[in-house]
Amino acid sequence: MTKINLFILRNGILKRSQNTIYLVYKNEKGEIEKKALPIEKIYSIYAHGRLTIRSGALSYLMKRGIPVHFFNKFGFYEGSFWPRETLVSGHLLVKQVEHYLDKEKRLVLAKKFVKGACLNILANLKYYQKEYSSLNEDIEKIRETLSKLSGTNSIEEAMAIEGNIRDLYYDSWNKFLPEKFKFDKRSRRPPENMINALISFGNSLVYSVCLTEIYNTQLNPTVSYLHEPFERRFSLALDIAEVFKPILADRTIFKLIKQDKIDESYFQKELNYCILNDKGKRAFIQAFDEKLKTTIKHKKLKRNVSYQRLMRLECYKLIKHLLGIKEYEPFVSWW
């Protein structure tokens, strides 16, 4: 059975009645409605509205192994309900920590994540290079900056290179996106304009999807290599998300803008911030979910694989690296 990601944008309550979970909410007329969720088909839940989960529903979600990710009004990831872990491996956890504590081993992985992110950035720009020759200079600058990665001797240096490349990358967007989506600077908390709102929203979705895929492996999400492990965050998801943000978040943004599927009416603008309104969130989530379900012919597996499945495969590749089976190489778009 093909399972789905369930995105909930409205405010409501999840209740359980026997073996069924219902979403109870007020419709546009202010009337109370109750909708049964296809729990057998749900892979993970993404709550973008104020969602209350009753204990019975929470217990049932736990038994089914369904994580729930919560986002605030800005579209930022706030936290997750993480079901009891069933895929645990003490041996793998020891190896994860070992690769973190060993500076050389950690640096190898950190560079791999930066390399994957930057090569996927280049793939995005090459797609538009044929139509916008002015991108040649940006591509060359990014390649030149990326060439310095192999000579870095610290995590901080690797992250600085990644940061410089993202600045060059975002600056280049002005050459192929409409004037109204002009990129002045990257602003995050809160996003100051429409393009920053789209990036922040997309990146939060990529992070939470990565977290779901990590949950379905034996990896511990708190032990990371490029990003420093901190309390109250799953930093390994940040590492893996770096590789996929250009492929998933950025390409979703380009599609929405280039196909005129989003405009000013999809945003809520206030004095010092700009966020997607409900209509904008629905449009983005629909395009993003379609992207996750899209399949490509995998070079090595010789079969069609969805973009979401690629994230799980990335986790498996990392596991093989940690166990000394095969060196990790990040996924890089070749089309």
N, C-alpha and C positions, 0 to 999 in steps of 0.2 A: 504494500500500500504506500502510495506517495503521500508523505506528510507535508503540512503547510506551516508557514510562519503566520501567526495570527497577530495582526496589528489592531490595537484598540485605541481609537482617538477620542471617543466620547467618555464623559464621566459616568461612573456606574459602580455596581457591586457584583462581585462574583459569589454566587451561592450554590450549595450542593443540595440536590434532592435525590436520594438513593445513588444511582450510578450516573447521574447527569449533572453537569454544571451549567448554570444559567447566568447570563449577564442581564442584570436588572438596571434599567436606565429610564430617563425621561426623554420622550421624543420631542420633536419640534413644537408640538402642541401642548407640551407640559404634561402629557399623559404617561403613566408608568407602563413600560413594556418589558417583557421577559423573553430573552432569546436563548435557546439551547445551543451550546457550543459543541461542535463535532470533536469531542475530546480524543477519540480514537485516531483522528487525522492530524492532531496538532503536534507540532515539533517543538515550538517555543512561542512565548507570548511577549509582545512588545507593547507596553502600556504608555500611551502618550496623553491620556486623560487622567483625571484624578480617579484612580481605581482602588476600591476597597475590596479586600478578599477575606471572606469569612473563614473561620478555622476549618470547617468541614471541607470547603473547596480547596483550601491550602493543603490539607492532608491528602486529598485525592490527587492534586497536582504532583505532590511529592511521590506518591506511589507510582504515578505514571512517568516520573522522571522529566517533567516539563518545567524548564526554567522560565521565570517571568522577569523581564527587564523593565525598569521604570525610568521615565524621562521627565524633566521639568518643562515649564512653559517655553523655555528657550530652545528646547529640543536636545538639551544636554543630558547625557546618561547620568542617572543619580544612584542607581544601585540595582541589585538583583535578588530575587528569591532563588536560592540555590538548593535544589533537592539533595537529599542524602547521596553522597558519591558511592556509586557501585563499582566503578572501574578504578581501582586503586592499586598502586604498585610501590611498595617500599623501596625496591631496588631502583626503579626509575627515579623516584624522588631523591634518593641519595646521589644518583648521577646528575640530576638537574642542579642540585646544590653544589656538587663538585665542580661543575662547569661554570657556576657563578663565582665560586671562591677562587678558582684558578684564573688569574688575570689574563693569561694568554688564551686559554680556552674561551673565556667570556668575550674577549676582544674579537676572536675569530667569528663568533656568532653575531656579535653586534655589527661587524662589518658586512656580514651576509645580508642582514636585514636592511641596512642602508643601501647596499648594492641593488637588492631586489626592488626597493622603493624607487630608486633613481633610474633604473633601467625601464621600469614601467612608466615613469614620468616621460622619459625620452620616447617611448613607444607612442604615448598620447600625442606628443608634439609632432612626431614624424607623420602621423595620420593627417594632420592639418598642413604639413609642410608643402605638399603639392599645390595646395590652393593659396597658401600664404607664404611666399618665399622669404618674407621678412623674418620668419622664424629660424632661418638658417643660423643667424648670429646667436640666438638664444640657445639653440641646440649645441652649437660649438662651445659656448661658454659652460654649459652644463657638463658636456663631455670632458672639458679641460678640468673642471672642478672635481668631477668624479675620479679622474685619473690620479688624484692626490690621495684617494682613500687607502690604497695599498700601503702607503708610507706612514700612515697614522699609527701612533703608539699608545693611544688612550681612548677610552670611551668618549671623553669630552671632545676630542679632536674629530672623531667619527661623527658625533652628533652635530658638531659645528659645520662639517661638510654637508651633511644632510640638510641642515637649516639653510645654508647658503644656496643650495640647489633648489630648495622649495621657494625661496625668495625670487630666484631667477625664473622659475617655473610660473609662479603666480603673476609676475610682471608680464610674462609673455601672453597671458590670457587676453590682455587688452588688444592684441593684434588680430584675434579671430572671434571675439565675442562682441555683441552690440554695445554701443556707447552707454546705454542705461545700466548695463552690468559692469561698468568700468571698475577696475581693481586699483584702489589707491594704496592700501596696505592691509595686511592680515590683522584682523581684530577678532578676538575670541569671546571674552566674557565681559560684557555681552558683544555680539556681532553688531557692527555699526551700520552696515548697509546690506543690500539684497544678496550680493555675491558671497559675503562673509556668512550670512545667515544660511545659505545653501551649503557652504563648505562645512560649517559647524554641525548642521543637521545630518549631512551625509556621513561625516566622520564618526559621529556618535552611533549611527546605525551599523557601520562597518565594525566598530569596536564590539558592539553587543553581539553581532552575528559571530565574530571570532570567538567571543566568550562562550557562546553556545556550543561551538564546535570543539573547543578545548574541553568543555564539560563531558563531551562524549568520547574522550580519550583518557588515558591514564596520566596525562600531564597535570602538574600542579600550576594553576593560573597565577599564583603569587610570586613565582620564581622566574625572573626575566633577565635579559642580558643587555639589550640596548638601553632600555629604560630602567632606572633604578627602582628596585622593589621598595614600595612604601606600604604603610598601613592603609586600610580602607580602599584599596584598589587592586584590580587584577592586572598587573603590569605586563604579564606575558601576552595578554590580548592586545596591548598597545604595540608590542614588538611585531606580532604577526599582522596586525592591522596596517602597519606602515607599508607592507608589500602590496596590500590589496586596496588601499585608499585610491590610488590613481585609476585602478581598473574598475572599481565599483562606484565609489562616491563621485569622483571627478567625471567619469563617463556618463553617469546619470545626469549630472549637472549640465554637461555639454548637450546631451540629447534634449533635455527639457527646454533649454534656451534656444538651440539651433532650430528645433521644430516648432517654436512659438507655442509651447505647451505651458508656459508660465510667464506671468508679467506682474506689474506692480500690484494688481488686485489680489495677488496670492500672498501678500506680506502685510504685517502689522508694523507700522513705523511709529516710534515714540521719540522723545527728545534725544535720548542718547543710545538708542538701540533699535535694531530691526530684526524681526523674527518672522518665520512663516506662520500664517494664520491656519485655521483648520482646513480650508480649501487647499492651501499650499502644501500642507503636510500630507493630505490625501494624494495629491498629484505626485509628490516626490516619492512617497511610500509605494504607490502603484508602479512607478517606473523602476524603482529600486528593487522591488520584489520580482518584477519581470526579469530584471538583470540577473538576480540570484538564480532564477529558474532556467535561464538560458544555458544551453549546453554547447560545448566545443569538443572537437575530436582530440582526445588526449594523445600526445605524441608517443608516450611510452606504453600506456595502457591499451592503446588502439581501440578505444571505445568512447562514446559520448559521455562527458562529465559536466555537471552543472557548476556554475561559479561557486555556489555555496559548498558543493562537495570538494572543490579545489582547496578550500580552507581546511577541511578535515585532512585532506591528503598532505597539506603543508605541515600539519601537526604530526602526522605519521613520519614524514621525512625528518622532522626535528627529533622525534623519538629515536629513529635509527642512528642519527648523528650522536645523540647522548649515550647510546648503548655501544657506540663504536662499530656499528654495522656498515654504515655508509655516510660519507660526508654530506652535510646539508648544503643544498643549493636552492636559493629562493625561486619561486615561480616567477617567470618573466613572460609577458605577452609577446607572441611572435607574429601577430597579425596586425 
